[in-house]
Amino acid sequence: MGSHGSEAGAEAGSSFLSDKSAKVFVAGHGGLVGSAVQRRLVSLGFTNLLVRRRSELDLTSQPAVDAFFLLERPRYVILAAAKVGGIVANSALPADFIADNLLIQTNVVRAAHLAGSVRKLLFLGSSCIYPKFAPQPIPESALLSGPLEPTNQWYAVAKIAGVKLCQAFRLQHGLDAVSAMPTNLYGPRDNFHPDHSHVLPALLRRFHLAKLAAAPRVVVWGSGAPLREFLHVDDLADALVFLMDRYSDLDHVNVGSGAEISIRDLAEMVRDVVGFRGEIVWDASKPDGTPRKLMDSSKIAAMGWKPKIALRDGLVETYKWYVENAAADHHSQSQSQSQSQSQSQSQPQ
């Protein structure tokens, strides 16, 4: 970076997109969101990205995070790092999910303030911060208006604290910290774990294995009636860059596609994309989950941002990535896969 440093950029008053030589710390660059943000910034010509693997920088360690910020002095921070998991993981490790996420957020936001170099920080939340029975579509104002979904409350409480943390540091210290709440995400580097994945990657994996095994049918839990919203992670990355460049305010911002699809239609679309020729059987004895979960993204839409990637196009790309990068790990499982195993046991997100 040289002697002109991060502080000089703050004085210049230039926008994020015109400050492409500035140091940008992408926390969580190895994950679904962080890797998409990194790809987007590289494609836009940013030349000074700071990334650290977990083995290189433990974000739950306050001394390590403080030392990193004082040494590197980033000008911008995108906080996409988090401990994440599905219902099973949240139920088994509630202390880890609340404590680790509180530590990561607090350490990074606090260090960003103390370093004195950070011009802007963006914190990534999750749609699970909203009450279980929030109005549909879910507006930003629904936050803290009712009880949370019990199965992921530990993660949700930590993320709510992250939103409030950013607001508090803005109010008390003038740190330009903003928060974005994405809807259900999918795309390259998604989690395709057989037990811990969300509904869309779970369906992709199940139909792929059923195709390899020439299974006659795939059984999917529930009625297929629930409606869900999906946003490609590259669209989210585009939205985050947009917010870094254009948004500075106390309130958090929803980021969604605005489009809903039933789980039944989603399953049929995935079957078609994968090329599975068998039957889909719906096991209505299994729970459906929340009937509808749509974000109200009118706020960011009014600012001039909209998603670009159609769901089917995104599914084609995601399946291609899965086949090239993750499917090999599952091929051996398909050899012994029986008809009874060809079930998508993932709850709708």
Short mmCIF file of the C-alpha atoms (twelve columns), coordinates in Angstrom:
data_MODEL
# 
_entry.id   MODEL 
# 
loop_
_atom_site.group_PDB 
_atom_site.id 
_atom_site.type_symbol 
_atom_site.label_atom_id 
_atom_site.label_alt_id 
_atom_site.label_comp_id 
_atom_site.label_asym_id 
_atom_site.label_seq_id 
_atom_site.Cartn_x 
_atom_site.Cartn_y 
_atom_site.Cartn_z 
_atom_site.pdbx_PDB_model_num 
ATOM 1   C CA . MET A 1   0.000   0.000   0.000   1 
ATOM 2   C CA . GLY A 2   2.766   2.493   0.636   1 
ATOM 3   C CA . SER A 3   2.791   5.611   2.753   1 
ATOM 4   C CA . HIS A 4   -0.379  7.173   1.366   1 
ATOM 5   C CA . GLY A 5   -2.276  4.643   3.498   1 
ATOM 6   C CA . SER A 6   -5.966  4.009   4.081   1 
ATOM 7   C CA . GLU A 7   -6.609  7.266   5.876   1 
ATOM 8   C CA . ALA A 8   -5.734  9.269   2.759   1 
ATOM 9   C CA . GLY A 9   -8.452  7.484   0.828   1 
ATOM 10  C CA . ALA A 10  -11.005 8.453   3.452   1 
ATOM 11  C CA . GLU A 11  -10.010 12.112  3.075   1 
ATOM 12  C CA . ALA A 12  -10.309 11.958  -0.694  1 
ATOM 13  C CA . GLY A 13  -14.017 11.210  -0.486  1 
ATOM 14  C CA . SER A 14  -13.865 8.834   -3.422  1 
ATOM 15  C CA . SER A 15  -16.449 6.088   -3.785  1 
ATOM 16  C CA . PHE A 16  -15.685 2.429   -3.145  1 
ATOM 17  C CA . LEU A 17  -15.748 1.583   -6.856  1 
ATOM 18  C CA . SER A 18  -13.254 4.337   -7.661  1 
ATOM 19  C CA . ASP A 19  -10.882 3.188   -4.906  1 
ATOM 20  C CA . LYS A 20  -9.694  -0.070  -6.472  1 
ATOM 21  C CA . SER A 21  -6.132  0.051   -5.182  1 
ATOM 22  C CA . ALA A 22  -7.333  0.242   -1.564  1 
ATOM 23  C CA . LYS A 23  -6.895  -2.709  0.785   1 
ATOM 24  C CA . VAL A 24  -10.166 -4.648  1.053   1 
ATOM 25  C CA . PHE A 25  -10.368 -7.340  3.727   1 
ATOM 26  C CA . VAL A 26  -12.782 -10.093 2.661   1 
ATOM 27  C CA . ALA A 27  -13.361 -12.075 5.863   1 
ATOM 28  C CA . GLY A 28  -14.581 -15.578 5.081   1 
ATOM 29  C CA . HIS A 29  -13.257 -15.629 1.498   1 
ATOM 30  C CA . GLY A 30  -13.316 -19.439 1.390   1 
ATOM 31  C CA . GLY A 31  -17.069 -19.727 1.881   1 
ATOM 32  C CA . LEU A 32  -20.051 -19.481 -0.439  1 
ATOM 33  C CA . VAL A 33  -20.510 -15.709 -0.049  1 
ATOM 34  C CA . GLY A 34  -16.910 -14.670 0.566   1 
ATOM 35  C CA . SER A 35  -15.612 -16.482 -2.512  1 
ATOM 36  C CA . ALA A 36  -18.291 -14.826 -4.653  1 
ATOM 37  C CA . VAL A 37  -17.363 -11.403 -3.250  1 
ATOM 38  C CA . GLN A 38  -13.707 -12.077 -4.000  1 
ATOM 39  C CA . ARG A 39  -14.543 -13.104 -7.594  1 
ATOM 40  C CA . ARG A 40  -16.640 -9.980  -8.077  1 
ATOM 41  C CA . LEU A 41  -13.984 -7.618  -6.741  1 
ATOM 42  C CA . VAL A 42  -11.278 -9.201  -8.905  1 
ATOM 43  C CA . SER A 43  -13.527 -8.901  -11.966 1 
ATOM 44  C CA . LEU A 44  -14.052 -5.202  -11.199 1 
ATOM 45  C CA . GLY A 45  -10.299 -4.567  -11.045 1 
ATOM 46  C CA . PHE A 46  -9.643  -4.393  -7.303  1 
ATOM 47  C CA . THR A 47  -5.922  -5.077  -6.877  1 
ATOM 48  C CA . ASN A 48  -5.305  -5.185  -3.133  1 
ATOM 49  C CA . LEU A 49  -7.582  -7.836  -1.614  1 
ATOM 50  C CA . LEU A 50  -6.670  -9.111  1.832   1 
ATOM 51  C CA . VAL A 51  -7.658  -12.721 2.478   1 
ATOM 52  C CA . ARG A 52  -6.660  -15.133 5.235   1 
ATOM 53  C CA . ARG A 53  -7.521  -18.781 5.700   1 
ATOM 54  C CA . ARG A 54  -8.844  -19.854 9.081   1 
ATOM 55  C CA . SER A 55  -5.504  -21.526 9.795   1 
ATOM 56  C CA . GLU A 56  -3.774  -18.183 9.171   1 
ATOM 57  C CA . LEU A 57  -6.140  -15.928 11.113  1 
ATOM 58  C CA . ASP A 58  -8.515  -17.128 13.830  1 
ATOM 59  C CA . LEU A 59  -11.293 -14.531 13.861  1 
ATOM 60  C CA . THR A 60  -12.500 -15.802 17.251  1 
ATOM 61  C CA . SER A 61  -9.180  -14.625 18.759  1 
ATOM 62  C CA . GLN A 62  -9.275  -10.955 19.708  1 
ATOM 63  C CA . PRO A 63  -5.455  -10.557 19.927  1 
ATOM 64  C CA . ALA A 64  -5.014  -12.166 16.491  1 
ATOM 65  C CA . VAL A 65  -7.659  -9.967  14.864  1 
ATOM 66  C CA . ASP A 66  -6.310  -6.793  16.508  1 
ATOM 67  C CA . ALA A 67  -2.777  -7.607  15.349  1 
ATOM 68  C CA . PHE A 68  -3.963  -8.288  11.792  1 
ATOM 69  C CA . PHE A 69  -5.808  -4.965  11.536  1 
ATOM 70  C CA . LEU A 70  -2.925  -2.976  12.994  1 
ATOM 71  C CA . LEU A 71  -0.457  -4.624  10.627  1 
ATOM 72  C CA . GLU A 72  -2.507  -4.532  7.405   1 
ATOM 73  C CA . ARG A 73  -4.640  -1.423  8.011   1 
ATOM 74  C CA . PRO A 74  -7.447  -2.259  5.550   1 
ATOM 75  C CA . ARG A 75  -9.569  0.572   4.198   1 
ATOM 76  C CA . TYR A 76  -12.657 -1.585  3.573   1 
ATOM 77  C CA . VAL A 77  -13.997 -4.693  5.308   1 
ATOM 78  C CA . ILE A 78  -16.616 -7.148  4.049   1 
ATOM 79  C CA . LEU A 79  -17.500 -9.454  6.924   1 
ATOM 80  C CA . ALA A 80  -18.794 -12.681 5.357   1 
ATOM 81  C CA . ALA A 81  -17.143 -15.004 7.888   1 
ATOM 82  C CA . ALA A 82  -19.451 -16.982 10.178  1 
ATOM 83  C CA . LYS A 83  -19.972 -20.373 11.735  1 
ATOM 84  C CA . VAL A 84  -22.862 -21.799 9.711   1 
ATOM 85  C CA . GLY A 85  -24.815 -25.049 9.539   1 
ATOM 86  C CA . GLY A 86  -28.235 -26.609 9.178   1 
ATOM 87  C CA . ILE A 87  -30.841 -27.619 11.738  1 
ATOM 88  C CA . VAL A 88  -28.886 -30.680 12.893  1 
ATOM 89  C CA . ALA A 89  -25.700 -28.714 13.541  1 
ATOM 90  C CA . ASN A 90  -27.550 -25.856 15.251  1 
ATOM 91  C CA . SER A 91  -29.320 -28.309 17.553  1 
ATOM 92  C CA . ALA A 92  -26.156 -30.243 18.396  1 
ATOM 93  C CA . LEU A 93  -23.836 -27.244 18.892  1 
ATOM 94  C CA . PRO A 94  -25.916 -24.303 20.194  1 
ATOM 95  C CA . ALA A 95  -23.079 -22.880 22.324  1 
ATOM 96  C CA . ASP A 96  -20.666 -22.943 19.374  1 
ATOM 97  C CA . PHE A 97  -23.127 -21.215 17.068  1 
ATOM 98  C CA . ILE A 98  -23.880 -18.327 19.388  1 
ATOM 99  C CA . ALA A 99  -20.418 -17.904 20.945  1 
ATOM 100 C CA . ASP A 100 -18.247 -18.266 17.839  1 
ATOM 101 C CA . ASN A 101 -20.379 -15.882 15.798  1 
ATOM 102 C CA . LEU A 102 -20.499 -13.308 18.582  1 
ATOM 103 C CA . LEU A 103 -16.705 -13.487 18.874  1 
ATOM 104 C CA . ILE A 104 -16.072 -13.194 15.109  1 
ATOM 105 C CA . GLN A 105 -18.372 -10.175 14.732  1 
ATOM 106 C CA . THR A 106 -17.225 -8.366  17.864  1 
ATOM 107 C CA . ASN A 107 -13.535 -8.887  17.163  1 
ATOM 108 C CA . VAL A 108 -13.714 -7.709  13.552  1 
ATOM 109 C CA . VAL A 109 -15.981 -4.678  14.088  1 
ATOM 110 C CA . ARG A 110 -14.063 -3.571  17.180  1 
ATOM 111 C CA . ALA A 111 -10.686 -3.975  15.456  1 
ATOM 112 C CA . ALA A 112 -11.977 -2.056  12.428  1 
ATOM 113 C CA . HIS A 113 -12.779 0.848   14.738  1 
ATOM 114 C CA . LEU A 114 -9.525  0.707   16.711  1 
ATOM 115 C CA . ALA A 115 -7.294  0.427   13.634  1 
ATOM 116 C CA . GLY A 116 -8.410  3.879   12.500  1 
ATOM 117 C CA . SER A 117 -7.895  2.956   8.847   1 
ATOM 118 C CA . VAL A 118 -11.298 1.475   7.988   1 
ATOM 119 C CA . ARG A 119 -13.488 3.715   5.876   1 
ATOM 120 C CA . LYS A 120 -16.396 1.288   5.570   1 
ATOM 121 C CA . LEU A 121 -17.462 -2.123  6.890   1 
ATOM 122 C CA . LEU A 122 -20.267 -4.314  5.603   1 
ATOM 123 C CA . PHE A 123 -21.683 -7.060  7.829   1 
ATOM 124 C CA . LEU A 124 -23.524 -10.067 6.389   1 
ATOM 125 C CA . GLY A 125 -26.554 -11.265 8.300   1 
ATOM 126 C CA . SER A 126 -29.182 -13.857 7.391   1 
ATOM 127 C CA . SER A 127 -32.907 -13.970 6.789   1 
ATOM 128 C CA . CYS A 128 -33.197 -16.176 9.893   1 
ATOM 129 C CA . ILE A 129 -32.894 -13.028 12.032  1 
ATOM 130 C CA . TYR A 130 -36.582 -12.424 11.416  1 
ATOM 131 C CA . PRO A 131 -39.402 -13.802 13.580  1 
ATOM 132 C CA . LYS A 132 -40.772 -17.225 12.697  1 
ATOM 133 C CA . PHE A 133 -44.178 -15.716 11.872  1 
ATOM 134 C CA . ALA A 134 -43.011 -12.470 10.272  1 
ATOM 135 C CA . PRO A 135 -45.327 -10.793 7.749   1 
ATOM 136 C CA . GLN A 136 -44.811 -11.820 4.113   1 
ATOM 137 C CA . PRO A 137 -42.923 -10.431 2.275   1 
ATOM 138 C CA . ILE A 138 -40.636 -9.761  5.262   1 
ATOM 139 C CA . PRO A 139 -39.760 -6.057  5.645   1 
ATOM 140 C CA . GLU A 140 -36.650 -4.843  7.472   1 
ATOM 141 C CA . SER A 141 -38.965 -3.463  10.167  1 
ATOM 142 C CA . ALA A 142 -39.970 -7.015  11.190  1 
ATOM 143 C CA . LEU A 143 -36.695 -7.411  13.109  1 
ATOM 144 C CA . LEU A 144 -37.310 -8.124  16.826  1 
ATOM 145 C CA . SER A 145 -41.086 -8.059  16.355  1 
ATOM 146 C CA . GLY A 146 -41.716 -11.654 17.487  1 
ATOM 147 C CA . PRO A 147 -40.225 -15.015 18.537  1 
ATOM 148 C CA . LEU A 148 -37.522 -16.627 16.403  1 
ATOM 149 C CA . GLU A 149 -37.548 -20.057 14.770  1 
ATOM 150 C CA . PRO A 150 -36.355 -22.249 17.692  1 
ATOM 151 C CA . THR A 151 -34.193 -24.558 15.561  1 
ATOM 152 C CA . ASN A 152 -31.738 -21.817 14.555  1 
ATOM 153 C CA . GLN A 153 -32.250 -19.246 17.311  1 
ATOM 154 C CA . TRP A 154 -28.631 -19.430 18.512  1 
ATOM 155 C CA . TYR A 155 -27.289 -18.394 15.109  1 
ATOM 156 C CA . ALA A 156 -30.085 -15.856 14.651  1 
ATOM 157 C CA . VAL A 157 -29.451 -14.157 18.001  1 
ATOM 158 C CA . ALA A 158 -25.757 -13.816 17.135  1 
ATOM 159 C CA . LYS A 159 -26.590 -12.290 13.749  1 
ATOM 160 C CA . ILE A 160 -29.101 -9.877  15.326  1 
ATOM 161 C CA . ALA A 161 -26.351 -8.852  17.740  1 
ATOM 162 C CA . GLY A 162 -24.108 -8.243  14.713  1 
ATOM 163 C CA . VAL A 163 -26.632 -5.836  13.209  1 
ATOM 164 C CA . LYS A 164 -26.925 -3.997  16.524  1 
ATOM 165 C CA . LEU A 165 -23.144 -4.007  16.952  1 
ATOM 166 C CA . CYS A 166 -22.733 -2.187  13.644  1 
ATOM 167 C CA . GLN A 167 -25.426 0.305   14.619  1 
ATOM 168 C CA . ALA A 168 -23.791 0.902   18.014  1 
ATOM 169 C CA . PHE A 169 -20.328 1.523   16.560  1 
ATOM 170 C CA . ARG A 170 -21.867 3.889   14.000  1 
ATOM 171 C CA . LEU A 171 -23.707 5.843   16.708  1 
ATOM 172 C CA . GLN A 172 -20.912 5.952   19.294  1 
ATOM 173 C CA . HIS A 173 -17.766 6.014   17.172  1 
ATOM 174 C CA . GLY A 174 -18.887 7.135   13.701  1 
ATOM 175 C CA . LEU A 175 -17.784 3.876   12.082  1 
ATOM 176 C CA . ASP A 176 -19.459 3.553   8.686   1 
ATOM 177 C CA . ALA A 177 -20.762 0.032   9.321   1 
ATOM 178 C CA . VAL A 178 -23.732 -1.246  7.312   1 
ATOM 179 C CA . SER A 179 -25.568 -4.576  7.338   1 
ATOM 180 C CA . ALA A 180 -27.131 -6.652  4.573   1 
ATOM 181 C CA . MET A 181 -29.583 -9.545  5.046   1 
ATOM 182 C CA . PRO A 182 -29.596 -11.993 2.133   1 
ATOM 183 C CA . THR A 183 -32.361 -14.467 1.334   1 
ATOM 184 C CA . ASN A 184 -31.684 -18.187 0.626   1 
ATOM 185 C CA . LEU A 185 -28.479 -18.393 -1.389  1 
ATOM 186 C CA . TYR A 186 -27.088 -20.943 -3.813  1 
ATOM 187 C CA . GLY A 187 -24.248 -21.225 -6.294  1 
ATOM 188 C CA . PRO A 188 -20.664 -22.466 -6.671  1 
ATOM 189 C CA . ARG A 189 -19.054 -23.620 -3.398  1 
ATOM 190 C CA . ASP A 190 -22.448 -24.375 -1.826  1 
ATOM 191 C CA . ASN A 191 -22.646 -27.036 0.885   1 
ATOM 192 C CA . PHE A 192 -23.656 -30.379 -0.644  1 
ATOM 193 C CA . HIS A 193 -23.249 -32.417 2.565   1 
ATOM 194 C CA . PRO A 194 -25.805 -35.262 2.696   1 
ATOM 195 C CA . ASP A 195 -27.034 -34.316 6.184   1 
ATOM 196 C CA . HIS A 196 -26.278 -30.608 6.568   1 
ATOM 197 C CA . SER A 197 -27.147 -29.010 3.222   1 
ATOM 198 C CA . HIS A 198 -30.144 -26.828 2.472   1 
ATOM 199 C CA . VAL A 199 -32.938 -27.808 0.139   1 
ATOM 200 C CA . LEU A 200 -31.521 -26.723 -3.220  1 
ATOM 201 C CA . PRO A 201 -28.030 -28.304 -3.015  1 
ATOM 202 C CA . ALA A 202 -29.615 -31.338 -1.333  1 
ATOM 203 C CA . LEU A 203 -31.947 -31.801 -4.312  1 
ATOM 204 C CA . LEU A 204 -29.100 -31.377 -6.805  1 
ATOM 205 C CA . ARG A 205 -27.038 -33.997 -5.022  1 
ATOM 206 C CA . ARG A 206 -29.913 -36.471 -4.635  1 
ATOM 207 C CA . PHE A 207 -31.007 -36.276 -8.253  1 
ATOM 208 C CA . HIS A 208 -27.396 -36.585 -9.421  1 
ATOM 209 C CA . LEU A 209 -26.810 -39.738 -7.361  1 
ATOM 210 C CA . ALA A 210 -30.158 -41.169 -8.437  1 
ATOM 211 C CA . LYS A 211 -29.204 -40.549 -12.077 1 
ATOM 212 C CA . LEU A 212 -25.887 -42.365 -11.594 1 
ATOM 213 C CA . ALA A 213 -27.635 -45.279 -9.897  1 
ATOM 214 C CA . ALA A 214 -30.405 -45.359 -12.526 1 
ATOM 215 C CA . ALA A 215 -32.883 -45.222 -9.641  1 
ATOM 216 C CA . PRO A 216 -36.553 -45.330 -10.697 1 
ATOM 217 C CA . ARG A 217 -37.619 -42.604 -8.303  1 
ATOM 218 C CA . VAL A 218 -36.513 -39.983 -5.788  1 
ATOM 219 C CA . VAL A 219 -38.575 -39.452 -2.647  1 
ATOM 220 C CA . VAL A 220 -38.745 -35.875 -1.396  1 
ATOM 221 C CA . TRP A 221 -40.018 -34.900 2.035   1 
ATOM 222 C CA . GLY A 222 -43.232 -32.915 2.390   1 
ATOM 223 C CA . SER A 223 -46.016 -31.911 0.030   1 
ATOM 224 C CA . GLY A 224 -43.948 -29.661 -2.202  1 
ATOM 225 C CA . ALA A 225 -46.318 -26.777 -1.480  1 
ATOM 226 C CA . PRO A 226 -44.047 -24.366 0.478   1 
ATOM 227 C CA . LEU A 227 -42.820 -21.324 -1.430  1 
ATOM 228 C CA . ARG A 228 -39.172 -20.269 -1.267  1 
ATOM 229 C CA . GLU A 229 -37.042 -17.454 -2.640  1 
ATOM 230 C CA . PHE A 230 -33.536 -18.089 -3.988  1 
ATOM 231 C CA . LEU A 231 -30.742 -15.688 -4.918  1 
ATOM 232 C CA . HIS A 232 -27.597 -16.673 -6.798  1 
ATOM 233 C CA . VAL A 233 -24.546 -15.859 -4.697  1 
ATOM 234 C CA . ASP A 234 -22.993 -13.891 -7.583  1 
ATOM 235 C CA . ASP A 235 -26.050 -11.618 -7.550  1 
ATOM 236 C CA . LEU A 236 -25.554 -11.165 -3.811  1 
ATOM 237 C CA . ALA A 237 -21.887 -10.281 -4.353  1 
ATOM 238 C CA . ASP A 238 -22.991 -7.674  -6.898  1 
ATOM 239 C CA . ALA A 239 -25.481 -6.272  -4.367  1 
ATOM 240 C CA . LEU A 240 -22.835 -6.080  -1.647  1 
ATOM 241 C CA . VAL A 241 -20.487 -4.118  -3.891  1 
ATOM 242 C CA . PHE A 242 -23.439 -1.852  -4.741  1 
ATOM 243 C CA . LEU A 243 -24.105 -1.253  -1.021  1 
ATOM 244 C CA . MET A 244 -20.416 -0.666  -0.286  1 
ATOM 245 C CA . ASP A 245 -20.441 2.010   -2.961  1 
ATOM 246 C CA . ARG A 246 -23.857 3.568   -2.476  1 
ATOM 247 C CA . TYR A 247 -25.303 2.943   0.986   1 
ATOM 248 C CA . SER A 248 -24.491 4.437   4.372   1 
ATOM 249 C CA . ASP A 249 -27.196 4.363   7.020   1 
ATOM 250 C CA . LEU A 250 -28.176 2.866   10.369  1 
ATOM 251 C CA . ASP A 251 -30.768 0.377   9.141   1 
ATOM 252 C CA . HIS A 252 -29.964 -3.002  7.606   1 
ATOM 253 C CA . VAL A 253 -30.954 -3.828  4.014   1 
ATOM 254 C CA . ASN A 254 -32.697 -6.960  2.697   1 
ATOM 255 C CA . VAL A 255 -31.230 -8.536  -0.439  1 
ATOM 256 C CA . GLY A 256 -33.448 -10.996 -2.296  1 
ATOM 257 C CA . SER A 257 -34.542 -11.963 -5.788  1 
ATOM 258 C CA . GLY A 258 -38.180 -11.071 -5.218  1 
ATOM 259 C CA . ALA A 259 -39.227 -14.295 -6.977  1 
ATOM 260 C CA . GLU A 260 -40.853 -17.305 -5.313  1 
ATOM 261 C CA . ILE A 261 -40.993 -20.925 -6.436  1 
ATOM 262 C CA . SER A 262 -42.733 -23.892 -4.832  1 
ATOM 263 C CA . ILE A 263 -40.557 -26.758 -3.617  1 
ATOM 264 C CA . ARG A 264 -42.477 -28.980 -6.053  1 
ATOM 265 C CA . ASP A 265 -41.610 -26.778 -9.046  1 
ATOM 266 C CA . LEU A 266 -38.040 -26.456 -7.770  1 
ATOM 267 C CA . ALA A 267 -37.655 -30.238 -7.576  1 
ATOM 268 C CA . GLU A 268 -38.942 -30.624 -11.130 1 
ATOM 269 C CA . MET A 269 -36.573 -27.913 -12.359 1 
ATOM 270 C CA . VAL A 270 -33.617 -29.586 -10.626 1 
ATOM 271 C CA . ARG A 271 -34.600 -32.985 -12.058 1 
ATOM 272 C CA . ASP A 272 -34.627 -31.465 -15.530 1 
ATOM 273 C CA . VAL A 273 -31.283 -29.670 -15.068 1 
ATOM 274 C CA . VAL A 274 -29.605 -32.821 -13.729 1 
ATOM 275 C CA . GLY A 275 -31.158 -35.033 -16.406 1 
ATOM 276 C CA . PHE A 276 -32.749 -37.552 -14.046 1 
ATOM 277 C CA . ARG A 277 -35.442 -39.513 -15.896 1 
ATOM 278 C CA . GLY A 278 -37.167 -41.157 -12.925 1 
ATOM 279 C CA . GLU A 279 -40.201 -40.231 -10.883 1 
ATOM 280 C CA . ILE A 280 -40.506 -37.738 -8.018  1 
ATOM 281 C CA . VAL A 281 -42.496 -39.125 -5.076  1 
ATOM 282 C CA . TRP A 282 -43.684 -36.736 -2.369  1 
ATOM 283 C CA . ASP A 283 -43.752 -38.040 1.202   1 
ATOM 284 C CA . ALA A 284 -46.527 -35.885 2.657   1 
ATOM 285 C CA . SER A 285 -46.156 -37.572 6.058   1 
ATOM 286 C CA . LYS A 286 -42.962 -35.508 6.535   1 
ATOM 287 C CA . PRO A 287 -43.101 -31.854 7.659   1 
ATOM 288 C CA . ASP A 288 -43.237 -28.980 5.186   1 
ATOM 289 C CA . GLY A 289 -41.695 -26.266 7.320   1 
ATOM 290 C CA . THR A 290 -42.720 -22.630 6.959   1 
ATOM 291 C CA . PRO A 291 -45.329 -22.198 4.176   1 
ATOM 292 C CA . ARG A 292 -43.709 -19.041 2.775   1 
ATOM 293 C CA . LYS A 293 -40.487 -17.116 3.338   1 
ATOM 294 C CA . LEU A 294 -40.112 -14.137 1.036   1 
ATOM 295 C CA . MET A 295 -37.972 -11.078 1.718   1 
ATOM 296 C CA . ASP A 296 -39.223 -7.572  0.968   1 
ATOM 297 C CA . SER A 297 -36.293 -6.208  -1.055  1 
ATOM 298 C CA . SER A 298 -38.039 -3.031  -2.191  1 
ATOM 299 C CA . LYS A 299 -35.522 -0.873  -0.302  1 
ATOM 300 C CA . ILE A 300 -32.476 -1.928  -2.324  1 
ATOM 301 C CA . ALA A 301 -34.608 -2.073  -5.490  1 
ATOM 302 C CA . ALA A 302 -35.560 1.576   -4.968  1 
ATOM 303 C CA . MET A 303 -31.847 2.383   -4.723  1 
ATOM 304 C CA . GLY A 304 -31.367 0.974   -8.220  1 
ATOM 305 C CA . TRP A 305 -30.157 -2.595  -7.732  1 
ATOM 306 C CA . LYS A 306 -31.790 -5.727  -9.129  1 
ATOM 307 C CA . PRO A 307 -30.623 -9.345  -9.602  1 
ATOM 308 C CA . LYS A 308 -29.561 -10.568 -13.035 1 
ATOM 309 C CA . ILE A 309 -29.314 -14.381 -12.836 1 
ATOM 310 C CA . ALA A 310 -32.468 -16.408 -13.558 1 
ATOM 311 C CA . LEU A 311 -32.966 -19.416 -11.284 1 
ATOM 312 C CA . ARG A 312 -32.729 -22.012 -14.031 1 
ATOM 313 C CA . ASP A 313 -29.542 -20.466 -15.440 1 
ATOM 314 C CA . GLY A 314 -28.052 -20.382 -11.958 1 
ATOM 315 C CA . LEU A 315 -28.996 -24.013 -11.357 1 
ATOM 316 C CA . VAL A 316 -27.285 -25.096 -14.581 1 
ATOM 317 C CA . GLU A 317 -24.098 -23.303 -13.508 1 
ATOM 318 C CA . THR A 318 -24.259 -24.641 -9.945  1 
ATOM 319 C CA . TYR A 319 -24.794 -28.212 -11.120 1 
ATOM 320 C CA . LYS A 320 -21.828 -27.887 -13.475 1 
ATOM 321 C CA . TRP A 321 -19.674 -26.713 -10.556 1 
ATOM 322 C CA . TYR A 322 -20.924 -29.586 -8.390  1 
ATOM 323 C CA . VAL A 323 -20.120 -32.214 -11.026 1 
ATOM 324 C CA . GLU A 324 -16.635 -30.771 -11.581 1 
ATOM 325 C CA . ASN A 325 -15.704 -30.130 -7.956  1 
ATOM 326 C CA . ALA A 326 -17.777 -32.065 -5.432  1 
ATOM 327 C CA . ALA A 327 -19.611 -34.934 -7.083  1 
ATOM 328 C CA . ALA A 328 -16.552 -37.214 -7.212  1 
ATOM 329 C CA . ASP A 329 -16.713 -37.530 -3.428  1 
ATOM 330 C CA . HIS A 330 -20.252 -38.879 -3.734  1 
ATOM 331 C CA . HIS A 331 -19.805 -41.244 -6.676  1 
ATOM 332 C CA . SER A 332 -18.856 -44.225 -4.539  1 
ATOM 333 C CA . GLN A 333 -21.969 -43.696 -2.454  1 
ATOM 334 C CA . SER A 334 -24.104 -43.954 -5.569  1 
ATOM 335 C CA . GLN A 335 -22.810 -47.438 -6.310  1 
ATOM 336 C CA . SER A 336 -24.562 -48.880 -3.284  1 
ATOM 337 C CA . GLN A 337 -27.466 -46.483 -3.258  1 
ATOM 338 C CA . SER A 338 -30.767 -48.290 -3.065  1 
ATOM 339 C CA . GLN A 339 -34.184 -47.041 -4.026  1 
ATOM 340 C CA . SER A 340 -35.000 -46.320 -0.396  1 
ATOM 341 C CA . GLN A 341 -31.921 -44.136 -0.065  1 
ATOM 342 C CA . SER A 342 -32.894 -41.875 -2.958  1 
ATOM 343 C CA . GLN A 343 -34.650 -39.426 -0.689  1 
ATOM 344 C CA . SER A 344 -34.161 -35.732 -0.252  1 
ATOM 345 C CA . GLN A 345 -34.336 -35.376 3.500   1 
ATOM 346 C CA . SER A 346 -33.510 -31.712 3.617   1 
ATOM 347 C CA . GLN A 347 -36.092 -29.388 5.074   1 
ATOM 348 C CA . PRO A 348 -37.009 -26.333 3.003   1 
ATOM 349 C CA . GLN A 349 -34.912 -23.394 4.194   1 
# 
